[in-house]
Amino acid sequence: MKAATGELQLTVITMIAIAAIIGFFWILWPQIQESIKTQWTNINSDYTGYIVVRK
């Protein structure tokens, strides 16, 4: 019986940890997404590092 109780407790702890991780990203995802968009726009609009060859 003790093994079953320990297994249940481990399952509950795992589910709580997964829920905490999902909740963390659920809250922060809009900020992360906006940061990625901003950085992507800066990379695409800035031509630093490109060599333009004209004929």
Secondary structure, DSSP 8 states (H G I E B T S, - for coil): -HHHHHHHHHHHHHHHHHHHHHHHHHHHHHHHHHHHHHHHHHHHH--TT------
